[in-house]
Amino acid sequence: MGYIFVFLIGFGLAVSGGVTIIAYLNFLPAGITWIEYFIFISGRMECYFLPLGIVLMAFVVYRYPNTP
């Protein structure tokens, strides 16, 4: 049960971080460049949820006991 809980937390973090990164793409039509965009999102804590969630999900998938 713990594996499923950690997987769902990782999934939620990945979704939250991905949606935030997509939402910040709205700054591009406002006139910032891609370099400025990447510098901006690298300084935002909520954008780190995407890689953290992916790592949590990968850890659970790798460690989940494989019983037949």
N, C-alpha and C positions, 0 to 999 in steps of 0.2 A: 504494500500500500504506500510505503514511503517513496518508492521509485516513481509511482504515478503522480504523487503530490509534487515532487521535485520537477518532474517533466512538465507538469502543468504550470508551475511557477516559471520555468524557463520559457515555455511557450508564450505566456502572458508578457514576460519581459521582452521577448523578441518582437512580438506584435506591437507593443507599446513603443519600442525604439524604432521599429521600421515605419510606423505611422508618423512618428515625430520627424524622422528624416525626410519622409515624403512631404510632410507639411512644410518643412523649411525650404523645399524646392520652390515654393512660391516666391522666394526672394530673388530668384534668377530673372524673372521678367521685370523686376524692379530696378535692375541695372547692375547687379553685382556679378562678378566673374566666377568661373568654377573654382579658381584658386581661393578667392575670398570666401566662397561657400564652404569649401572643405576646412579652411581655417576656422570659420565660424562654428561649424558643427563639431569640430574637434575640441572646442572649448565648452560645449554644452553637456552637462552630466547625463541628461535623459537620452542622448544619442548613444551613450555607451551601453544602454540596455539591450540593444540588438545583438552585439557580439557576446555579451554576458549570457543572454538567453540561449543563443546558439550553442555556447560552450556547455551550459547546464543540460540542454537536451542531448547533446552528443555524449556527455558523460553518462547520462542515464541509459541511453541506448547501448553504449558500450558495456556498462556494468550490470545491466539487467540480467538476472539469472535465467539462463536458457535451459529450462527443464522441459522434457518431452511430455 
